[in-house]
Amino acid sequence: MKLYISHTTKYAYSETVTDSVNEIRLTPFTNEQQSCYQHSISVEPNASLLSYDDYFGNRVHVFSVNHQHRKLTIRSQMTVVTREAVKPPRGKDAMPPKESWEWLTDEKAVNRFAEYLLPTDYTGITPEVAAFAEATIRNEASEERIGVYSWLLAVSNKIRSEFVYDPEATNVHTIAGDMMHRRRGVCQDFAHLMIAACRSKGVPTRYVSGYHFIGDLQGGSVDFQQASHAWVEAYVPGLGWCGFDPTNDALVGERYVKLGHGRDYKDIVPVKGVYMGTSDAALEVTVDVKRADD
């Protein structure tokens, strides 16, 4: 599927500000599931962009606007061709269940994926989160009878069925433990909860940011909450990193465009920065994901 994406971030300050230093993580990956054919970033006021790859392999652009200004606009445009992910049939795994779970407990695996196994501020493993993960195993089967991939599907489905999508229920600072009590939230919260549950069982899991194309499914335009999306990638022995979307009833495939991954949201904030001046600022973000004509 060929997708065209535009992402615009606008800041309007009540007074002039200076020395604005910013980081942008808005460059799509090119990997086995997607290829970026065109990508551009522009900034107003005009500023030079420098780039580097961070620890997690995400492309980061940085820029500074040192002179006085009252508005800052960042525009990103890209064309990405996506592919369906190759996954085993539901209920089947690449390795025998017992062997796959034992593989994850091996010292080499634990050391290799250490950063994706430890809890973070967003993904703390509370008793409620641990019980949630255990209940999924008890409901499906014993750990010796259900494979890692099948268990991950069960966790994702459990979150979708037991939690309510509600943009008013949480904010950008909500952690997995709070989500357990509120039983509602947005894609960021669903992803953090699944990450915490997976890490409690020793499954390496990372937070993914990107876009989700659903415009043609709805028969209309896609707004910001729908187009910008978060999901998770978990490491499955014998398969590698696999995408799961606990917000929607779908595996991560050709309708998803990945921008970056990290331990949690904090590692891959799309746009962040600091500046000198008033804290009174208005933020406007618009994202549009369309199917491009061939």
RAFENLIN-V613829 format. One record per pair of residues at least 12 apart in sequence whose ideal C-beta (glycine too) atoms are under 6 Angstrom apart, sorted by sequence separation. I is the first residue (numbers start at 1). J is the second residue. If there is no record, write none. Layout:
# RAFENLIN-V613829
i:I j:J
i:I j:J
This chain:
# RAFENLIN-V613829
i:49 j:61
i:50 j:62
i:214 j:226
i:231 j:243
i:232 j:244
i:169 j:182
i:49 j:63
i:140 j:154
i:179 j:193
i:231 j:245
i:169 j:184
i:170 j:185
i:174 j:189
i:47 j:63
i:169 j:185
i:176 j:192
i:191 j:207
i:211 j:227
i:176 j:193
i:212 j:229
i:47 j:65
i:136 j:154
i:166 j:184
i:136 j:155
i:167 j:186
i:170 j:189
i:41 j:61
i:43 j:63
i:45 j:65
i:163 j:183
i:164 j:184
i:176 j:196
i:209 j:230
i:231 j:252
i:136 j:158
i:208 j:231
i:45 j:69
i:208 j:233
i:205 j:232
i:206 j:233
i:44 j:73
i:205 j:234
i:43 j:74
i:159 j:190
i:203 j:234
i:204 j:235
i:27 j:59
i:25 j:58
i:42 j:75
i:25 j:60
i:41 j:76
i:159 j:194
i:198 j:234
i:23 j:60
i:24 j:61
i:40 j:77
i:195 j:232
i:194 j:232
i:23 j:62
i:39 j:78
i:155 j:194
i:191 j:230
i:191 j:231
i:22 j:63
i:38 j:79
i:191 j:232
i:37 j:79
i:101 j:143
i:155 j:197
i:187 j:229
i:188 j:230
i:213 j:255
i:21 j:64
i:187 j:230
i:36 j:80
i:212 j:256
i:20 j:65
i:34 j:80
i:35 j:81
i:98 j:144
i:211 j:257
i:19 j:66
i:100 j:147
i:129 j:176
i:210 j:257
i:34 j:82
i:100 j:148
i:210 j:258
i:97 j:146
i:210 j:259
i:18 j:68
i:26 j:76
i:28 j:78
i:33 j:83
i:97 j:147
i:208 j:258
i:209 j:259
i:126 j:177
i:209 j:260
i:16 j:68
i:28 j:80
i:33 j:85
i:128 j:180
i:194 j:246
i:122 j:175
i:123 j:176
i:124 j:177
i:208 j:261
i:16 j:70
i:93 j:147
i:206 j:261
i:207 j:262
i:93 j:149
i:190 j:246
i:13 j:70
i:93 j:150
i:190 j:247
i:207 j:264
i:167 j:225
i:207 j:265
i:12 j:71
i:91 j:150
i:209 j:268
i:228 j:287
i:187 j:247
i:227 j:287
i:11 j:72
i:224 j:285
i:227 j:289
i:10 j:73
i:224 j:287
i:133 j:197
i:9 j:74
i:132 j:197
i:8 j:75
i:129 j:196
i:133 j:200
i:222 j:289
i:129 j:197
i:133 j:201
i:7 j:76
i:123 j:192
i:122 j:192
i:130 j:200
i:6 j:77
i:125 j:196
i:123 j:195
i:5 j:78
i:123 j:196
i:4 j:79
i:125 j:200
i:213 j:289
i:3 j:80
i:188 j:265
i:211 j:289
i:2 j:81
i:1 j:82
i:117 j:199
i:152 j:234
i:160 j:246
i:117 j:204
i:149 j:236
i:159 j:246
i:116 j:204
i:148 j:236
i:156 j:244
i:116 j:205
i:116 j:206
i:156 j:246
i:113 j:204
i:152 j:244
i:104 j:202
i:103 j:237
i:100 j:237
i:123 j:264
i:95 j:237
i:122 j:264
i:95 j:238
i:120 j:263
i:122 j:265
i:94 j:238
i:120 j:264
i:94 j:239
i:115 j:263
i:85 j:253
i:84 j:253
i:84 j:254
i:83 j:254
i:82 j:254
i:80 j:257
i:58 j:260
i:56 j:261
i:5 j:211
i:56 j:262
i:3 j:213
i:28 j:257
i:29 j:258
i:28 j:259
i:25 j:260
i:25 j:268
i:26 j:270
i:25 j:270
i:24 j:271
i:23 j:272
i:22 j:273
i:21 j:273
i:1 j:254
i:21 j:274
i:20 j:275
i:19 j:275
i:19 j:276
i:17 j:275
i:18 j:276
i:17 j:277
i:9 j:271
i:15 j:278
i:14 j:278
i:13 j:278
i:14 j:280
i:13 j:281
i:11 j:281
i:12 j:282
i:11 j:283
i:10 j:284
i:9 j:285
i:8 j:286
i:7 j:287
i:6 j:288
i:5 j:289
i:4 j:290
i:4 j:292
i:2 j:292
